Amino acid sequence: MPPLLTIAIPTYNRAQLLTQCLNALLSQCDDDIRDNVEFLISDNCSSDNTAEVVNGFLAGDISIAYHRNSENLGADRNIANCFIKAAGKYVWVFSDDDFLLQGYLKFIVQALYQEEWGTIYLNNFWYTDNYPAQTLLPNCVNLRKINNPLDYISEVSYWTTFITGNIINRSLFIDVEYIKEFYQSNLVQLSWTLPAVFKGKPNGIITDQVLACRADNTGGYKLLKVFGKNFNNVMMQLIAAGLIDKRAKRIINRNLLSNFFPMFLNKPTDKFESENTFKVMIPVFWSYRSFWVKIFPVLFRNRYFRNVSVQ
């Protein structure tokens, strides 16, 4: 009988962070969780001591499936392997630099038994320096059920890209061959996260902040290209395949323009400035009024003042 839940961790050269992540998860495993949760690690051919770290955990009394790629497959393929290889009814792809707060795992497992879910989104908080100490253990988890998938998309929006924040009903996906079409997007997780929302099952949001996530620790991709052009290309492919409602694209784009992009445009970094903001964003968002009202003036200001300061 397959496990209820697979917690699958893609990792690459982050042995120390992986150790902390696994300690936080495995310390919450009582007998009931051991019987119902599968742990899987997909090592993208790390050159550090990741294998040694994992072997130390393999010697314990909790079953962990360890897959080490013979070569670095890239982040998308390694993340996809976590979803494809998982045996659980539900799959929780868990980033190696995030932490589940103590005491919550048993309540999350209980919640998965309560309903046939499509997806469950978990709230989080972000920290930059030291991992904050937890003072109180929870006595429950607050889970809100949402039957209308578009209502769910309106609330979760672009956080569907956050792998650790989404538990997906893997049993709804009979065919996963199409996932390989998204390997070059930096957003391969959307190929199962977004369709799961529209599989005819209720979705849920855990309103408690159950995840502690390290800020400014993302891989070296181009933010505007990934969350602008690539995100929209993925959504258009999923719409064309009949996997998501076409209205979801407009809902998510409006949230990107209103909330996501302004966070970065108003305090651009050298890495962010390396992208041609006009060239990347105008072809994608030209039909959105919020782009011209909220984003274009900031782009123009940033470009104008940068050029003035260089002269």
C-alpha positions in Angstrom: 0.0 0.0 0.0 1.5 3.4 -1.0 2.2 5.9 1.7 -0.2 8.8 2.3 2.5 11.5 1.8 5.9 11.7 0.1 8.1 14.5 1.4 10.7 14.8 -1.4 13.7 17.0 -1.1 15.7 18.1 -4.2 19.2 19.1 -3.2 22.5 20.2 -4.6 25.7 21.2 -2.7 23.8 22.3 0.4 24.8 19.6 2.9 24.6 21.8 5.9 21.2 23.2 5.0 19.9 19.7 4.1 21.0 18.5 7.6 19.0 21.2 9.3 16.0 20.6 7.1 16.0 16.8 7.7 16.5 17.3 11.4 13.5 19.6 11.6 11.3 17.1 9.7 12.5 13.7 11.1 12.4 14.9 14.7 8.6 15.1 14.2 8.2 11.5 13.1 6.3 9.4 15.6 5.2 5.8 14.8 2.1 6.9 13.0 4.0 9.3 10.7 6.6 6.7 10.0 3.8 4.4 8.7 2.3 7.0 6.5 5.1 9.3 5.3 7.8 8.5 2.7 11.0 10.6 2.6 12.8 10.9 -0.6 16.0 12.8 -1.4 17.0 13.6 -5.0 20.7 14.6 -5.0 21.7 16.5 -8.2 25.2 15.0 -8.2 26.5 17.2 -5.4 30.2 17.6 -5.1 30.2 18.4 -1.3 29.5 15.9 1.5 25.8 15.6 0.8 26.0 11.8 0.2 27.8 11.4 3.6 25.1 13.4 5.3 22.3 11.4 3.8 24.0 8.1 4.6 24.1 9.2 8.2 20.3 9.6 8.2 19.9 6.3 6.3 21.4 4.6 9.3 18.5 5.7 11.5 15.1 4.1 12.0 13.2 6.2 9.4 12.9 5.0 5.8 14.5 7.4 3.4 14.8 6.8 -0.4 18.0 8.3 -1.7 18.5 9.0 -5.4 21.8 10.5 -6.6 21.9 11.6 -10.2 25.0 10.5 -12.1 25.3 14.1 -13.4 23.8 17.5 -12.7 20.4 17.4 -14.5 19.6 21.1 -13.8 17.2 22.3 -11.1 14.0 21.7 -13.1 14.7 18.1 -13.8 15.8 17.4 -10.3 12.6 18.9 -8.9 10.5 17.0 -11.4 12.2 13.8 -10.4 10.9 14.3 -6.9 7.4 14.5 -8.1 7.7 11.7 -10.7 9.5 9.2 -8.4 7.2 9.8 -5.4 5.1 6.9 -4.3 2.8 8.8 -1.9 -0.8 9.8 -2.7 0.3 13.3 -1.9 3.6 14.9 -2.7 5.3 17.7 -0.8 8.4 18.8 -2.7 10.4 20.4 0.1 13.3 22.8 -0.6 16.4 21.9 1.4 16.8 25.5 2.8 13.3 25.6 4.3 12.1 24.4 7.7 8.9 23.0 9.0 8.2 24.4 12.4 8.1 21.8 15.2 4.8 20.1 16.0 3.0 20.7 12.7 3.8 17.6 10.7 1.3 15.4 12.6 -1.5 17.9 12.1 -0.7 18.2 8.3 -0.9 14.4 8.0 -4.2 14.4 9.8 -5.5 17.1 7.5 -4.7 15.0 4.4 -6.9 12.2 5.8 -9.8 14.5 6.3 -10.6 15.2 2.7 -9.7 14.3 -0.9 -7.7 17.4 -1.7 -6.4 18.7 -5.0 -3.8 21.0 -3.4 -3.0 22.4 0.0 -1.1 25.6 0.4 0.9 26.3 3.5 1.7 29.7 4.9 5.2 30.8 5.7 7.4 33.5 7.0 10.8 34.6 5.8 14.0 35.2 7.7 17.4 36.5 6.6 19.9 35.9 9.5 19.6 33.1 12.1 16.7 30.7 12.1 14.3 32.1 14.7 13.7 30.0 17.8 10.2 28.5 18.3 8.8 29.1 21.7 5.4 27.3 21.6 4.3 24.0 20.0 0.9 24.1 18.2 -2.1 22.2 19.3 -3.8 22.2 15.9 -3.5 23.5 12.4 -6.0 25.9 10.8 -7.0 24.7 7.4 -9.5 26.5 5.2 -11.3 24.6 2.5 -12.0 26.4 -0.9 -14.2 24.7 -3.4 -13.9 27.2 -6.3 -10.5 26.8 -7.9 -10.5 30.4 -9.2 -11.1 31.6 -5.7 -8.1 29.6 -4.6 -6.0 31.0 -7.4 -7.0 34.5 -6.4 -5.6 33.9 -2.9 -2.5 31.8 -3.6 -1.7 33.3 -7.0 2.1 33.3 -7.9 2.8 31.4 -4.6 1.9 28.3 -6.7 5.6 28.6 -7.8 6.9 28.0 -4.2 7.6 24.3 -4.1 7.7 24.0 -0.3 4.4 25.8 0.1 2.3 23.4 -2.0 1.2 19.8 -1.2 -0.1 18.1 -4.3 -2.5 15.2 -4.8 -0.2 13.0 -6.9 -2.9 10.3 -7.4 -4.7 12.7 -9.7 -1.9 12.6 -12.3 -1.9 9.3 -14.3 0.3 10.6 -17.1 3.3 12.8 -16.2 5.1 12.5 -19.5 4.2 16.1 -20.4 6.2 17.5 -17.5 9.4 17.3 -19.5 8.0 20.1 -21.8 8.7 22.5 -18.9 12.3 21.6 -18.0 13.7 24.8 -19.4 11.3 27.2 -17.6 12.7 27.3 -14.1 9.1 26.7 -13.1 8.6 23.0 -13.8 6.6 22.7 -10.6 3.7 24.7 -12.2 3.1 21.7 -14.5 1.6 19.8 -11.6 0.8 22.6 -9.1 -1.6 24.6 -11.3 -3.4 21.6 -12.9 -4.0 20.0 -9.5 -6.1 23.1 -8.5 -8.5 22.3 -11.4 -8.8 18.5 -11.0 -12.3 18.8 -9.5 -11.3 18.4 -5.8 -11.4 21.1 -3.1 -8.2 22.9 -2.3 -7.1 24.1 1.1 -5.0 26.8 2.7 -3.2 26.3 6.0 -3.4 29.8 7.4 -0.9 29.2 10.2 2.7 30.2 9.4 4.1 26.6 9.5 7.2 27.1 7.3 10.3 29.1 8.0 12.0 30.1 4.7 15.4 31.6 4.1 15.2 34.8 2.1 17.7 35.8 -0.6 18.8 32.3 -1.2 17.5 31.6 -4.6 19.4 30.2 -7.6 20.8 32.3 -10.4 17.9 32.8 -12.7 16.6 36.0 -14.3 13.7 37.1 -12.2 11.8 39.1 -14.8 12.2 36.5 -17.5 11.1 33.6 -15.3 8.2 35.3 -13.6 7.2 37.2 -16.7 7.8 35.5 -20.0 8.3 31.9 -18.7 5.4 32.0 -16.2 3.1 33.1 -19.0 4.4 30.6 -21.5 3.8 27.8 -18.9 0.3 29.0 -18.3 -0.5 29.3 -22.0 0.7 25.7 -22.5 -1.5 24.4 -19.7 -4.5 26.3 -21.0 -4.0 25.0 -24.5 -3.8 21.4 -23.0 -7.1 22.0 -21.2 -5.4 21.6 -17.8 -6.2 25.0 -16.2 -8.9 27.6 -16.6 -7.8 30.4 -18.9 -9.0 33.0 -16.4 -6.3 31.8 -14.0 -3.7 33.5 -16.2 -5.2 36.9 -15.9 -5.7 36.6 -12.1 -2.1 35.6 -11.6 -0.7 38.3 -13.9 -2.7 41.0 -12.1 -1.2 39.8 -8.8 2.3 39.7 -10.2 1.9 43.3 -11.4 0.2 44.6 -8.3 2.3 42.8 -5.6 5.2 40.8 -6.9 7.1 42.9 -9.4 6.8 46.2 -7.4 8.8 44.5 -4.5 11.8 44.3 -6.8 11.4 47.2 -9.1 11.2 49.7 -6.2 14.6 48.4 -4.9 16.5 47.1 -7.8 19.7 45.2 -7.3 22.7 44.8 -9.7 21.4 41.3 -10.6 18.0 42.6 -11.3 19.3 45.6 -13.3 21.1 43.2 -15.7 17.8 42.4 -17.4 16.4 44.6 -20.1 13.2 45.4 -18.2 11.3 47.0 -21.1 12.2 44.3 -23.6 11.2 41.5 -21.2 8.0 42.9 -19.7 6.2 44.9 -22.4 5.6 42.0 -24.8 4.0 40.0 -21.9 2.0 42.6 -20.0 1.2 45.3 -22.6 -2.5 44.5 -22.4 -2.8 45.0 -18.7 -3.8 48.4 -17.4 -2.0 47.8 -14.1 1.3 47.4 -16.1 1.0 50.9 -17.6 -0.2 52.5 -14.4 2.0 50.8 -11.8 5.0 49.2 -13.5 5.9 51.2 -16.6 6.4 54.5 -14.7 8.8 52.7 -12.4 10.7 51.1 -15.3 11.0 54.5 -17.0 12.2 56.2 -13.8 14.8 53.6 -13.1 16.1 53.6 -16.7 16.1 57.5 -16.9 17.8 58.1 -13.6 20.3 55.3 -14.2 21.3 56.9 -17.5 21.5 60.3 -16.0 23.8 59.1 -13.2 26.1 57.4 -15.7 26.6 60.6 -17.8 
